[in-house]
Every structure is written in structure tokens, then in C-alpha cells.
Amino acid sequence: MALIMYSIPGCGTCARAKREMIEEEIDFEERNININEQWYQEAIKLAVTVPIFIHEDDRVEIGWRGDSGCLFQ
């Protein structure tokens, strides 16, 4: 399973994370929580900011490289 990233459009931190992961050739699945209610429900159980990452070992990480990200709700 690839790294999962929950995101929203317009979030600068999400965009930076996506860009850097592509540059670093990190395999990930992006889940835009604004277009999928199930993904939104999964994300809201974990945090109120994106990006939210679910690692292959089920570890949850909020934010990207020191940036806490963008509030959603």
C-alpha cells in the first residue's frame, strides 16, 4: 500500500507536500476530501487540518515537514 495523503484544493502545504513527494519519487495516493464524503469522514476522525498522511505501518502524520497545514471543516 502506498502512502495516503488527505488534502484539499487551495492548501499550500498540501501542494508543497505533493510537489516534493513527486520530486522525491515517493509513491502516494492523494485523497481530496472535498470531492469524496467517505474520505472526508476518514480525515475528520484524525485531525482538523490537512495534509494528513497514513503511512504503510498505519502511522498517522499531520502536516508536512514542520508546517501544520490548512484547517478544514
C-alpha positions as CSV (number, residue, x, y, z in Angstrom):
1,M,0.0,0.0,0.0
2,A,1.3,3.5,-0.9
3,L,1.4,6.4,1.5
4,I,-2.1,8.0,1.6
5,M,-2.3,11.8,1.7
6,Y,-5.6,13.5,2.6
7,S,-5.8,17.0,1.1
8,I,-7.9,19.9,0.0
9,P,-7.6,22.2,-3.0
10,G,-6.0,25.6,-2.2
11,C,-3.9,24.3,0.7
12,G,-0.4,25.5,0.1
13,T,1.1,22.9,2.4
14,C,-0.7,20.1,0.5
15,A,0.6,21.4,-2.8
16,R,4.1,21.6,-1.4
17,A,3.9,18.1,0.0
18,K,2.6,16.7,-3.3
19,R,5.3,18.5,-5.3
20,E,8.1,17.4,-3.1
21,M,6.9,13.8,-2.9
22,I,6.7,13.7,-6.7
23,E,10.2,15.2,-7.0
24,E,11.5,12.6,-4.4
25,E,9.7,9.8,-6.2
26,I,7.6,8.8,-3.2
27,D,4.7,6.6,-4.1
28,F,1.5,8.1,-2.7
29,E,-2.3,8.2,-3.2
30,E,-3.9,11.7,-2.8
31,R,-7.4,11.8,-1.4
32,N,-9.1,15.2,-1.9
33,I,-11.6,15.3,0.9
34,N,-13.7,17.9,-0.8
35,I,-14.9,15.5,-3.5
36,N,-15.4,12.3,-1.5
37,E,-17.6,12.2,1.6
38,Q,-16.0,8.9,2.8
39,W,-12.5,10.4,2.6
40,Y,-13.8,13.5,4.5
41,Q,-15.2,11.3,7.2
42,E,-11.9,9.3,7.5
43,A,-9.9,12.5,7.7
44,I,-12.1,14.3,10.3
45,K,-11.6,11.4,12.7
46,L,-7.9,12.0,12.6
47,A,-7.4,15.8,12.5
48,V,-8.9,19.2,11.5
49,T,-6.0,20.2,9.3
50,V,-4.6,18.7,6.1
51,P,-2.4,17.3,4.9
52,I,-2.9,14.1,6.8
53,F,-0.6,11.1,5.9
54,I,-1.3,7.5,6.6
55,H,1.9,5.5,6.3
56,E,2.2,1.9,5.3
57,D,2.6,0.9,9.0
58,D,-0.7,2.8,9.8
59,R,1.2,5.6,11.5
60,V,-0.6,8.9,11.2
61,E,1.3,12.1,10.4
62,I,-0.3,15.6,10.4
63,G,1.2,18.4,8.4
64,W,4.3,18.4,6.2
65,R,7.9,18.9,7.3
66,G,7.2,21.3,10.1
67,D,4.2,23.0,8.6
68,S,0.9,22.2,10.3
69,G,-1.1,22.7,7.1
70,C,-4.6,24.1,6.4
71,L,-7.8,23.9,8.5
72,F,-10.8,22.2,7.0
73,Q,-14.4,21.5,8.1
